[in-house]
Amino acid sequence: MTTSPGIHRSNEPAEVPEELREARATIDNIDAALVHLLAERFRCTKKVGVLKARLDLPPSDPGREDRQVERLRALAEDAGLDPVFAEKFLKFIVEEVIRHHEDIADSLAGEGAPTGA
């Protein structure tokens, strides 16, 4: 059995064909990259949340969110990815970002103080 450099090997039973092992290892590497990209995205959106709270802006920006959905749908279509899936994925992320922005606004405004949102 040969291994490709840079491919993470999982602990698969020996009877799993090599081609399947390699495909799964590639998926594992992509999943790891997605996690790191999401972590970076949330670091950036945290900065946005702090700025919004300081400027007394609402945690949600529906106009921008709508533009982002359209942009992501177009990117998905160009990439051969189901645009409906891409939209659901983005909406899931945006909901979490808004929740984080609400938490940031609450923490900067103090316990129980109105946030202005």
Disulfide bonds with the S-S distance in Angstrom:
none
